Amino acid sequence: MQRVKGKGNTERTVFLSVDARLALADYLEKEREQDVTLETKALFLSAKGLPARKPDGRLSPRSINGILDQIGRWHDAEVPDPIRKISPLRPHDLRHTFAFRLAQETGADAYELERRLGHRSQRYIQRYTNPPEELAAQYVEEF
């Protein structure tokens, strides 16, 4: 559990699964330590040796997009089923997936969704929790 700041300096509590906590601990122990400086405030850092590194070490949005795009391509190269392809993978895709799964797990509990997603507007909650078209079509097929 960790307090994080989002857009507009809104703060919320984020819960991490066991797998996520283990991966984060591994990153902090083996990777991040090499790239930390006195100015470091960010969790995920670019390598110290990169000429374009910001003083605080923070990864740029472009870098994050590039990393996720590559992960999506690696995934797709291993998955023969075209329906399961995920490229191009973007950060907001992860947010939508999290919101949709959270809505399923909580029975679309509006209060819990607002707390975890950091939105107060029901319009945004609905946007994040609407199923993808393929899934919505499957619901009808299952009737």
DSSP file with accessible surface (Angstrom, degrees, kcal/mol):
  #  RESIDUE AA STRUCTURE BP1 BP2  ACC     N-H-->O    O-->H-N    N-H-->O    O-->H-N    TCO  KAPPA ALPHA  PHI   PSI    X-CA   Y-CA   Z-CA
    1    1 A M              0   0  146      0, 0.0     2,-0.3     0, 0.0    14,-0.2   0.000 360.0 360.0 360.0 135.3    0.0    0.0    0.0
    2    2 A Q  E     -A   14   0A 120     12,-1.8    12,-2.9     2,-0.0     2,-0.5  -0.995 360.0-125.3-150.0 141.5    1.4    3.4   -1.0
    3    3 A R  E     -A   13   0A 123     -2,-0.3     2,-0.3    10,-0.2    10,-0.2  -0.768  37.7-179.3 -85.0 128.0    0.2    7.0   -1.1
    4    4 A V  E     -A   12   0A  52      8,-2.6     8,-2.2    -2,-0.5     2,-0.4  -0.945  24.0-127.9-128.6 153.9    0.8    8.4   -4.6
    5    5 A K  E     -A   11   0A 135     -2,-0.3     6,-0.2     6,-0.2     2,-0.1  -0.845  28.1-179.1-101.7 136.8    0.1   11.7   -6.2
    6    6 A G    >   -     0   0   25      4,-3.4     3,-1.4    -2,-0.4     4,-0.2  -0.277  47.0 -31.6-111.8-158.9   -1.8   12.0   -9.5
    7    7 A K  G >  S+     0   0  193      1,-0.3     3,-1.3     2,-0.2    -1,-0.3  -0.265 131.3  18.0 -57.9 143.2   -2.9   14.8  -11.7
    8    8 A G  G 3  S-     0   0   77      1,-0.2    -1,-0.3    -3,-0.1     3,-0.1   0.753 128.2 -77.3  67.0  21.4   -3.6   18.0   -9.9
    9    9 A N  G <  S+     0   0  121     -3,-1.4    -1,-0.2     1,-0.2     2,-0.2   0.757  81.8 161.5  58.3  24.4   -1.6   16.7   -6.9
   10   10 A T    <   -     0   0   67     -3,-1.3    -4,-3.4    -4,-0.2     2,-0.4  -0.574  27.3-146.7 -71.7 142.1   -4.5   14.5   -5.8
   11   11 A E  E     +A    5   0A  94     -6,-0.2     2,-0.3    -2,-0.2    -6,-0.2  -0.895  24.3 162.8-116.3 140.9   -3.4   11.8   -3.5
   12   12 A R  E     -A    4   0A  49     -8,-2.2    -8,-2.6    -2,-0.4     2,-0.4  -0.974  38.7-103.5-149.5 163.6   -4.7    8.3   -3.2
   13   13 A T  E     -A    3   0A  23     -2,-0.3     2,-0.5   -10,-0.2   -10,-0.2  -0.762  31.1-159.9 -91.3 133.0   -3.8    4.9   -1.8
   14   14 A V  E     -A    2   0A  46    -12,-2.9   -12,-1.8    -2,-0.4     2,-0.4  -0.956   2.8-153.9-115.0 129.2   -2.6    2.3   -4.3
   15   15 A F        -     0   0  103     -2,-0.5     2,-0.4   -14,-0.2    -2,-0.0  -0.838   9.0-155.8 -99.9 141.3   -2.7   -1.4   -3.4
   16   16 A L        -     0   0   58     -2,-0.4    -2,-0.0     1,-0.0     0, 0.0  -0.939  14.9-122.0-118.3 142.9   -0.3   -3.8   -5.1
   17   17 A S     >  -     0   0   72     -2,-0.4     4,-2.8     1,-0.1     5,-0.2  -0.205  34.6-102.1 -71.0 168.0   -0.7   -7.5   -5.6
   18   18 A V  H  > S+     0   0   83      1,-0.2     4,-2.6     2,-0.2     5,-0.2   0.935 124.6  50.3 -57.4 -46.4    1.9  -10.0   -4.2
   19   19 A D  H  > S+     0   0  129      1,-0.2     4,-2.4     2,-0.2    -1,-0.2   0.915 111.5  47.8 -60.1 -42.6    3.4  -10.4   -7.7
   20   20 A A  H  > S+     0   0   37      2,-0.2     4,-2.6     1,-0.2    -1,-0.2   0.912 111.5  50.3 -66.4 -40.6    3.6   -6.6   -8.2
   21   21 A R  H  X S+     0   0  120     -4,-2.8     4,-2.5     2,-0.2    -2,-0.2   0.911 111.9  47.9 -63.8 -40.5    5.2   -6.2   -4.7
   22   22 A L  H  X S+     0   0  112     -4,-2.6     4,-2.4    -5,-0.2    -2,-0.2   0.922 112.9  47.6 -65.9 -43.0    7.8   -8.9   -5.5
   23   23 A A  H  X S+     0   0   62     -4,-2.4     4,-2.4    -5,-0.2    -2,-0.2   0.911 113.1  49.0 -64.4 -40.5    8.6   -7.4   -8.9
   24   24 A L  H  X S+     0   0   42     -4,-2.6     4,-2.9     2,-0.2     5,-0.2   0.924 110.6  49.7 -66.1 -42.6    8.9   -3.9   -7.4
   25   25 A A  H  X S+     0   0   51     -4,-2.5     4,-2.4     1,-0.2     5,-0.2   0.916 111.0  50.5 -61.8 -41.0   11.2   -5.2   -4.6
   26   26 A D  H  X S+     0   0   74     -4,-2.4     4,-2.8     2,-0.2     5,-0.5   0.923 111.7  47.5 -62.5 -45.0   13.4   -6.9   -7.3
   27   27 A Y  H  X>S+     0   0   42     -4,-2.4     5,-2.5     1,-0.2     4,-2.2   0.938 112.8  48.4 -61.7 -46.5   13.6   -3.7   -9.3
   28   28 A L  H  <>S+     0   0   68     -4,-2.9     5,-0.8     3,-0.2    -2,-0.2   0.891 117.6  41.5 -63.5 -38.0   14.5   -1.6   -6.2
   29   29 A E  H  <5S+     0   0  135     -4,-2.4    -2,-0.2    -5,-0.2    -1,-0.2   0.906 129.1  23.0 -76.4 -41.5   17.1   -4.1   -5.1
   30   30 A K  H  <5S+     0   0  109     -4,-2.8    -3,-0.2    -5,-0.2    -2,-0.2   0.750 132.3  20.2-102.8 -28.5   18.8   -4.9   -8.4
   31   31 A E  T ><5S+     0   0  104     -4,-2.2     3,-0.9    -5,-0.5     4,-0.4   0.834 115.3  49.9-110.1 -53.8   18.1   -2.1  -10.9
   32   32 A R  G >><S+     0   0   48     -5,-2.5     3,-2.1     1,-0.2     4,-0.8   0.861  97.8  67.9 -63.8 -38.0   17.2    1.2   -9.3
   33   33 A E  G >4<S+     0   0  148     -5,-0.8     3,-0.6    -6,-0.4    -1,-0.2   0.833  96.7  56.1 -53.8 -33.4   20.0    1.3   -6.8
   34   34 A Q  G <4 S+     0   0  125     -3,-0.9    -1,-0.3     1,-0.2    -2,-0.2   0.722 113.0  40.7 -70.4 -21.5   22.5    1.8   -9.7
   35   35 A D  G <4 S+     0   0   25     -3,-2.1    -1,-0.2    -4,-0.4    -2,-0.2   0.370  85.0 116.0-113.1   3.1   20.7    4.9  -11.0
   36   36 A V    <<  +     0   0   51     -4,-0.8     2,-0.3    -3,-0.6    21,-0.1  -0.518  35.8 175.5 -78.2 140.4   19.8    6.8   -7.8
   37   37 A T    >   -     0   0   40     -2,-0.2     3,-1.2    19,-0.2    -2,-0.1  -0.791  48.8 -93.7-128.6 178.7   21.2   10.2   -7.1
   38   38 A L  T 3  S+     0   0  176     -2,-0.3    18,-0.1     1,-0.2    -2,-0.0   0.807 125.5  51.2 -64.3 -28.3   20.7   12.8   -4.4
   39   39 A E  T 3  S+     0   0  115     16,-0.2    -1,-0.2     2,-0.0     2,-0.1   0.538  81.6 124.5 -85.3  -6.8   18.1   14.5   -6.6
   40   40 A T    <   +     0   0   22     -3,-1.2    17,-0.1     1,-0.2    16,-0.1  -0.354  14.8 147.7 -64.2 126.0   16.1   11.4   -7.3
   41   41 A K        +     0   0  179     15,-0.6    -1,-0.2    -2,-0.1     2,-0.1   0.490  47.0  89.7-125.4 -21.6   12.4   11.5   -6.4
   42   42 A A        -     0   0    6     14,-0.6     3,-0.1     1,-0.1    -2,-0.0  -0.403  66.5-141.4 -80.0 156.9   10.9    9.3   -9.0
   43   43 A L  S    S+     0   0   71      1,-0.2     2,-0.5    -2,-0.1    -1,-0.1   0.924  89.9  49.2 -81.0 -50.1   10.4    5.6   -8.6
   44   44 A F  S    S-     0   0  107     15,-0.1    15,-1.3   -12,-0.0     2,-0.3  -0.825  78.9-170.6 -98.9 126.2   11.2    4.5  -12.1
   45   45 A L  B     -B   58   0B  14     -2,-0.5    13,-0.2    13,-0.2     2,-0.2  -0.825  23.5-124.0-120.9 151.8   14.4    5.9  -13.4
   46   46 A S        -     0   0   12     11,-2.5    13,-0.0    -2,-0.3     2,-0.0  -0.530  53.5 -81.6 -82.5 160.2   16.4    6.2  -16.7
   47   47 A A    >   -     0   0   45     -2,-0.2     3,-1.7     1,-0.1     6,-0.1  -0.340  31.8-127.5 -65.6 141.9   19.9    4.8  -16.6
   48   48 A K  T 3  S+     0   0  111      1,-0.3     5,-0.1   -14,-0.1    -1,-0.1   0.829 106.3  61.5 -56.2 -34.8   22.6    7.2  -15.2
   49   49 A G  T 3  S+     0   0   74      3,-0.1    -1,-0.3     2,-0.0    -2,-0.1   0.544  76.2 108.5 -75.6  -6.2   24.7    6.7  -18.4
   50   50 A L    X   -     0   0   92     -3,-1.7     3,-1.6     1,-0.2    -4,-0.0  -0.571  64.0-146.1 -75.1 127.8   22.0    8.2  -20.7
   51   51 A P  T 3  S+     0   0  134      0, 0.0    -1,-0.2     0, 0.0    -3,-0.0   0.832  98.4  52.9 -62.4 -30.7   23.1   11.6  -22.0
   52   52 A A  T 3  S+     0   0   95      2,-0.0    -2,-0.1    -3,-0.0    -3,-0.1   0.325  79.4 135.8 -89.2  10.3   19.5   12.8  -22.1
   53   53 A R    <   -     0   0   42     -3,-1.6     6,-0.1    -5,-0.1     5,-0.1  -0.331  55.7-124.4 -62.2 134.3   18.8   11.9  -18.5
   54   54 A K    >   -     0   0   92      4,-0.5     3,-1.9     1,-0.1    -8,-0.1  -0.424  26.0-108.5 -73.4 155.5   16.9   14.5  -16.5
   55   55 A P  T 3  S+     0   0  109      0, 0.0   -16,-0.2     0, 0.0    -1,-0.1   0.846 121.3  47.0 -55.8 -35.8   18.6   15.7  -13.2
   56   56 A D  T 3  S-     0   0   44    -16,-0.1   -15,-0.6     2,-0.1   -14,-0.6   0.501 110.4-123.6 -86.4  -1.4   16.1   13.9  -11.1
   57   57 A G    <   +     0   0    0     -3,-1.9   -11,-2.5     1,-0.2   -17,-0.1   0.415  53.9 158.2  81.1  -3.3   16.4   10.7  -13.2
   58   58 A R  B     -B   45   0B 111    -13,-0.2    -4,-0.5     1,-0.1    -1,-0.2  -0.250  44.6-117.1 -61.0 136.9   12.7   10.5  -14.0
   59   59 A L        -     0   0   32    -15,-1.3    -1,-0.1    -6,-0.1   -15,-0.1  -0.526  31.6-121.6 -68.2 140.3   11.7    8.5  -17.1
   60   60 A S     >  -     0   0   31     -2,-0.2     4,-2.2     1,-0.1     3,-0.2  -0.451  19.5-113.7 -78.9 156.9   10.0   10.7  -19.7
   61   61 A P  H  > S+     0   0   93      0, 0.0     4,-2.7     0, 0.0     5,-0.2   0.890 119.7  56.3 -56.0 -37.2    6.5    9.9  -20.9
   62   62 A R  H  > S+     0   0  213      1,-0.2     4,-2.3     2,-0.2     5,-0.1   0.902 106.2  49.7 -62.4 -40.6    8.0    9.0  -24.3
   63   63 A S  H  > S+     0   0   52     -3,-0.2     4,-2.4     2,-0.2    -1,-0.2   0.919 110.9  49.1 -63.2 -44.4   10.3    6.5  -22.7
   64   64 A I  H  X S+     0   0   68     -4,-2.2     4,-2.5     1,-0.2     5,-0.2   0.929 110.9  50.1 -62.4 -44.2    7.4    4.8  -20.8
   65   65 A N  H  X S+     0   0   77     -4,-2.7     4,-2.5     1,-0.2    -1,-0.2   0.916 111.0  49.9 -59.9 -41.9    5.4    4.7  -24.0
   66   66 A G  H  X S+     0   0   39     -4,-2.3     4,-2.2     2,-0.2    -1,-0.2   0.896 109.8  50.3 -64.0 -41.2    8.3    3.1  -25.8
   67   67 A I  H  X S+     0   0   86     -4,-2.4     4,-2.3     2,-0.2    -2,-0.2   0.946 113.5  44.9 -63.0 -47.3    8.8    0.5  -23.1
   68   68 A L  H  X S+     0   0   23     -4,-2.5     4,-2.5     2,-0.2    21,-0.3   0.894 110.2  54.7 -66.1 -38.2    5.2   -0.5  -23.1
   69   69 A D  H  X S+     0   0   50     -4,-2.5     4,-2.1    -5,-0.2    -1,-0.2   0.932 109.7  47.7 -59.4 -43.3    5.1   -0.6  -26.9
   70   70 A Q  H  X S+     0   0   57     -4,-2.2     4,-2.6     2,-0.2    -2,-0.2   0.912 109.5  52.6 -65.1 -41.7    8.0   -3.0  -26.9
   71   71 A I  H  X S+     0   0   72     -4,-2.3     4,-2.5     1,-0.2    -1,-0.2   0.922 108.9  51.0 -59.5 -42.5    6.3   -5.2  -24.2
   72   72 A G  H  X S+     0   0    0     -4,-2.5     4,-2.6     1,-0.2    14,-0.4   0.914 110.2  48.5 -61.6 -41.0    3.2   -5.4  -26.4
   73   73 A R  H  X S+     0   0  121     -4,-2.1     4,-1.9     2,-0.2    -2,-0.2   0.906 111.0  50.1 -67.8 -39.8    5.3   -6.4  -29.4
   74   74 A W  H  X S+     0   0  157     -4,-2.6     4,-1.0     2,-0.2    -2,-0.2   0.931 112.0  48.9 -61.8 -43.7    7.1   -9.1  -27.4
   75   75 A H  H >X S+     0   0   55     -4,-2.5     3,-1.0     1,-0.2     4,-0.9   0.952 111.2  48.8 -59.2 -50.5    3.7  -10.4  -26.2
   76   76 A D  H 3< S+     0   0   20     -4,-2.6     3,-0.4     1,-0.3    -1,-0.2   0.824 104.5  59.6 -63.3 -31.2    2.2  -10.5  -29.6
   77   77 A A  H 3< S+     0   0   88     -4,-1.9    -1,-0.3     1,-0.2    -2,-0.2   0.798 111.1  41.9 -67.3 -25.8    5.2  -12.3  -31.1
   78   78 A E  H << S+     0   0  161     -4,-1.0    -1,-0.2    -3,-1.0    -2,-0.2   0.560 102.1  76.8 -95.9 -11.2    4.6  -15.2  -28.6
   79   79 A V     <  -     0   0   12     -4,-0.9    -1,-0.1    -3,-0.4     5,-0.0  -0.890  53.6-173.4-108.8 113.0    0.8  -15.3  -28.9
   80   80 A P        +     0   0  120      0, 0.0    -1,-0.1     0, 0.0     5,-0.1   0.806  62.3  91.7 -74.4 -26.1   -0.6  -17.0  -32.1
   81   81 A D    >   -     0   0   68      1,-0.2     3,-1.4     3,-0.1     4,-0.3  -0.551  66.0-153.8 -75.0 114.5   -4.2  -16.1  -31.5
   82   82 A P  G >  S+     0   0  100      0, 0.0     3,-1.1     0, 0.0    -1,-0.2   0.797  92.4  62.7 -61.4 -25.8   -4.9  -12.7  -33.2
   83   83 A I  G 3  S+     0   0  141      1,-0.2    -2,-0.1     3,-0.0     0, 0.0   0.814 101.3  52.4 -68.4 -26.7   -7.7  -11.9  -30.7
   84   84 A R  G <  S+     0   0  146     -3,-1.4    -1,-0.2    -8,-0.1     2,-0.1   0.389  80.6 120.3 -92.7   5.5   -5.2  -11.9  -27.9
   85   85 A K    <   -     0   0   90     -3,-1.1   -12,-0.1    -4,-0.3   -13,-0.0  -0.413  38.2-176.3 -69.0 145.8   -2.8   -9.4  -29.5
   86   86 A I        +     0   0   66    -14,-0.4    -1,-0.1    -2,-0.1   -13,-0.1   0.432  22.8 158.0-124.5  -4.0   -2.3   -6.2  -27.5
   87   87 A S        +     0   0   45    -15,-0.3   -18,-0.1     1,-0.2     2,-0.1  -0.489  58.5  40.6 -74.9 145.1   -0.1   -4.0  -29.6
   88   88 A P  S    S-     0   0   71      0, 0.0     2,-0.5     0, 0.0    -1,-0.2   0.496  82.7-168.2 -79.1 133.7    0.2   -1.1  -29.5
   89   89 A L        -     0   0   20    -21,-0.3   -17,-0.2   -20,-0.2   -18,-0.1  -0.770   8.4-178.0 -90.1 128.5    0.2   -1.2  -25.7
   90   90 A R    >>  -     0   0  127     -2,-0.5     4,-1.2   -22,-0.1     3,-1.0  -0.887  39.2-110.4-125.2 157.4   -0.1    2.2  -24.0
   91   91 A P  H 3> S+     0   0   48      0, 0.0     4,-1.6     0, 0.0     3,-0.5   0.881 117.5  55.4 -54.9 -39.5   -0.2    3.2  -20.4
   92   92 A H  H 3> S+     0   0   87      1,-0.2     4,-2.6     2,-0.2     5,-0.2   0.806  98.3  62.7 -68.5 -25.6   -3.9    4.2  -20.5
   93   93 A D  H <> S+     0   0   39     -3,-1.0     4,-2.3     1,-0.2    -1,-0.2   0.898 103.4  49.9 -61.3 -38.9   -4.7    0.6  -21.8
   94   94 A L  H  X S+     0   0   86     -4,-1.2     4,-2.7    -3,-0.5    -2,-0.2   0.901 109.7  50.5 -66.1 -40.0   -3.4   -0.6  -18.4
   95   95 A R  H  X S+     0   0   57     -4,-1.6     4,-2.7     2,-0.2    -2,-0.2   0.925 111.1  48.2 -64.2 -43.6   -5.5    1.8  -16.5
   96   96 A H  H  X S+     0   0   61     -4,-2.6     4,-2.7     2,-0.2     5,-0.2   0.914 112.1  49.4 -63.4 -42.3   -8.6    0.8  -18.5
   97   97 A T  H  X S+     0   0   86     -4,-2.3     4,-2.7     2,-0.2     5,-0.3   0.938 112.1  48.0 -62.8 -45.9   -7.9   -2.9  -17.9
   98   98 A F  H  X S+     0   0  100     -4,-2.7     4,-2.8     1,-0.2     5,-0.2   0.941 113.5  47.5 -58.9 -48.1   -7.4   -2.3  -14.1
   99   99 A A  H  X S+     0   0    0     -4,-2.7     4,-2.5     2,-0.2    -2,-0.2   0.916 112.8  48.4 -62.3 -42.9  -10.6   -0.3  -13.9
  100  100 A F  H  X S+     0   0   27     -4,-2.7     4,-2.0    28,-0.3    -1,-0.2   0.940 114.2  45.4 -64.5 -45.4  -12.6   -2.8  -15.8
  101  101 A R  H  X S+     0   0  139     -4,-2.7     4,-2.5    -5,-0.2    -2,-0.2   0.898 112.4  51.8 -65.6 -38.6  -11.3   -5.7  -13.7
  102  102 A L  H  X S+     0   0   29     -4,-2.8     4,-2.3    -5,-0.3     6,-0.3   0.918 108.0  52.0 -64.0 -40.1  -11.8   -3.7  -10.5
  103  103 A A  H  X>S+     0   0   12     -4,-2.5     5,-3.0    -5,-0.2     4,-0.6   0.913 110.8  48.2 -61.9 -41.2  -15.4   -3.1  -11.5
  104  104 A Q  H ><5S+     0   0   97     -4,-2.0     3,-0.7     3,-0.2    -2,-0.2   0.932 114.1  45.9 -63.1 -45.7  -15.9   -6.8  -12.1
  105  105 A E  H 3<5S+     0   0  144     -4,-2.5    -2,-0.2     1,-0.2    -1,-0.2   0.813 119.1  39.7 -68.8 -33.4  -14.4   -7.7   -8.7
  106  106 A T  H 3<5S-     0   0   45     -4,-2.3    -1,-0.2    -5,-0.2    -2,-0.2   0.370 111.6-110.9 -99.6   5.1  -16.3   -5.1   -6.7
  107  107 A G  T <<5S-     0   0   66     -3,-0.7    -3,-0.2    -4,-0.6     3,-0.2   0.859  74.8 -60.6  65.7  34.0  -19.6   -5.4   -8.5
  108  108 A A  S   <S-     0   0   61     -5,-3.0     2,-0.6    -6,-0.3    -1,-0.2   0.858  75.1-171.4  58.9  40.2  -19.0   -1.9   -9.9
  109  109 A D     >  -     0   0   73     -7,-0.3     4,-2.5    -6,-0.2    -1,-0.2  -0.492  11.1-155.6 -63.6 108.1  -18.9   -0.4   -6.5
  110  110 A A  H  > S+     0   0   38     -2,-0.6     4,-2.5     1,-0.2     5,-0.2   0.880  89.0  52.2 -60.0 -40.1  -18.8    3.3   -7.4
  111  111 A Y  H  > S+     0   0  145      1,-0.2     4,-2.2     2,-0.2    -1,-0.2   0.942 111.8  45.4 -63.6 -45.7  -17.2    4.4   -4.2
  112  112 A E  H  > S+     0   0   42      1,-0.2     4,-2.5     2,-0.2     5,-0.3   0.904 112.8  50.9 -65.7 -40.2  -14.3    1.9   -4.5
  113  113 A L  H  X S+     0   0    3     -4,-2.5     4,-2.4     1,-0.2     6,-0.4   0.926 110.2  49.5 -63.6 -42.9  -13.8    2.8   -8.2
  114  114 A E  H  X>S+     0   0   48     -4,-2.5     4,-1.6    -5,-0.2     5,-0.6   0.922 112.8  48.0 -60.7 -44.5  -13.6    6.5   -7.4
  115  115 A R  H  <5S+     0   0   89     -4,-2.2    -2,-0.2    -5,-0.2    -1,-0.2   0.918 117.3  39.7 -63.3 -45.8  -11.1    5.9   -4.6
  116  116 A R  H  <5S+     0   0   25     -4,-2.5    -1,-0.2     1,-0.2    -2,-0.2   0.825 121.8  40.5 -77.6 -33.0   -8.8    3.6   -6.7
  117  117 A L  H  <5S-     0   0    1     -4,-2.4    -1,-0.2    -5,-0.3    -2,-0.2   0.652 100.6-129.7 -91.1 -16.7   -9.0    5.6  -10.0
  118  118 A G  T  <5 +     0   0   22     -4,-1.6     2,-0.4    -5,-0.3    -3,-0.2   0.703  63.6 128.1  77.5  19.2   -8.9    9.0   -8.4
  119  119 A H      < -     0   0   40     -5,-0.6    -1,-0.3    -6,-0.4    -2,-0.2  -0.870  41.0-172.8-109.9 144.5  -11.9   10.3  -10.3
  120  120 A R        +     0   0  178     -2,-0.4     2,-0.4    -3,-0.1    -1,-0.1   0.590  64.1  91.1-102.1 -17.0  -14.9   12.0   -8.7
  121  121 A S     >  -     0   0   45      1,-0.1     4,-1.7    -7,-0.1     3,-0.4  -0.678  65.1-150.6 -88.2 127.8  -16.9   12.2  -12.0
  122  122 A Q  H  > S+     0   0   85     -2,-0.4     4,-2.6     1,-0.2     5,-0.2   0.828  96.8  65.6 -62.5 -29.0  -19.3    9.2  -12.7
  123  123 A R  H  > S+     0   0  144      1,-0.2     4,-1.9     2,-0.2    -1,-0.2   0.919 104.1  43.7 -60.5 -43.8  -18.7   10.0  -16.4
  124  124 A Y  H  > S+     0   0   79     -3,-0.4     4,-2.4     2,-0.2    -1,-0.2   0.893 110.5  55.0 -69.5 -38.2  -15.0    9.0  -16.1
  125  125 A I  H  X S+     0   0    2     -4,-1.7     4,-1.6     1,-0.2    -2,-0.2   0.943 110.1  46.9 -59.5 -45.0  -15.8    6.0  -14.0
  126  126 A Q  H  X S+     0   0  104     -4,-2.6     4,-1.0     1,-0.2    -1,-0.2   0.901 109.6  54.2 -64.2 -38.8  -18.2    4.7  -16.8
  127  127 A R  H  < S+     0   0  124     -4,-1.9     3,-0.4     1,-0.2    -1,-0.2   0.928 112.5  43.0 -61.5 -43.6  -15.6    5.5  -19.5
  128  128 A Y  H  < S+     0   0   15     -4,-2.4   -28,-0.3     1,-0.2    -1,-0.2   0.768 116.4  46.7 -74.2 -26.3  -13.0    3.4  -17.7
  129  129 A T  H  < S+     0   0   26     -4,-1.6    -1,-0.2    -5,-0.2    -2,-0.2   0.469  79.2 112.8-101.6  -0.1  -15.3    0.5  -16.8
  130  130 A N  S  < S-     0   0  108     -4,-1.0   -30,-0.1    -3,-0.4     3,-0.1  -0.545  71.6-118.0 -69.1 134.0  -17.1    0.0  -20.1
  131  131 A P        -     0   0   37      0, 0.0    -1,-0.1     0, 0.0    -2,-0.1  -0.344  32.5 -95.6 -70.3 154.1  -16.1   -3.4  -21.6
  132  132 A P     >  -     0   0   67      0, 0.0     4,-2.5     0, 0.0     3,-0.4  -0.288  40.0-106.0 -61.7 156.0  -14.3   -3.6  -24.9
  133  133 A E  H  > S+     0   0  151      1,-0.2     4,-2.5     2,-0.2     5,-0.2   0.868 119.4  54.8 -54.0 -41.9  -16.6   -4.2  -27.9
  134  134 A E  H  > S+     0   0  138      1,-0.2     4,-1.7     2,-0.2    -1,-0.2   0.904 110.9  45.4 -61.4 -40.3  -15.4   -7.8  -28.3
  135  135 A L  H  > S+     0   0   42     -3,-0.4     4,-1.8     2,-0.2    -2,-0.2   0.913 111.0  52.0 -70.2 -40.7  -16.3   -8.6  -24.7
  136  136 A A  H  X S+     0   0   32     -4,-2.5     4,-1.3     1,-0.2    -2,-0.2   0.908 109.1  51.3 -62.0 -39.1  -19.6   -6.8  -24.9
  137  137 A A  H  X S+     0   0   55     -4,-2.5     4,-1.9    -5,-0.2    -1,-0.2   0.886 106.3  55.4 -64.7 -36.3  -20.4   -8.9  -28.0
  138  138 A Q  H  X S+     0   0  103     -4,-1.7     4,-1.8     1,-0.2    -1,-0.2   0.864  99.9  59.7 -63.9 -37.5  -19.5  -12.0  -26.1
  139  139 A Y  H  < S+     0   0   91     -4,-1.8     4,-0.4     1,-0.2    -1,-0.2   0.928 107.2  46.4 -55.9 -44.4  -22.1  -11.1  -23.4
  140  140 A V  H >< S+     0   0   89     -4,-1.3     3,-1.5     1,-0.2    -1,-0.2   0.906 108.8  54.9 -66.7 -40.4  -24.8  -11.2  -26.0
  141  141 A E  H 3< S+     0   0  160     -4,-1.9    -1,-0.2     1,-0.3    -2,-0.2   0.832 102.1  58.8 -61.3 -31.7  -23.6  -14.5  -27.4
  142  142 A E  T 3<        0   0  143     -4,-1.8    -1,-0.3    -3,-0.2    -2,-0.2   0.579 360.0 360.0 -77.4  -8.7  -23.8  -16.1  -24.0
  143  143 A F    <         0   0  206     -3,-1.5    -3,-0.1    -4,-0.4    -1,-0.1   0.172 360.0 360.0 -62.1 360.0  -27.6  -15.3  -23.7
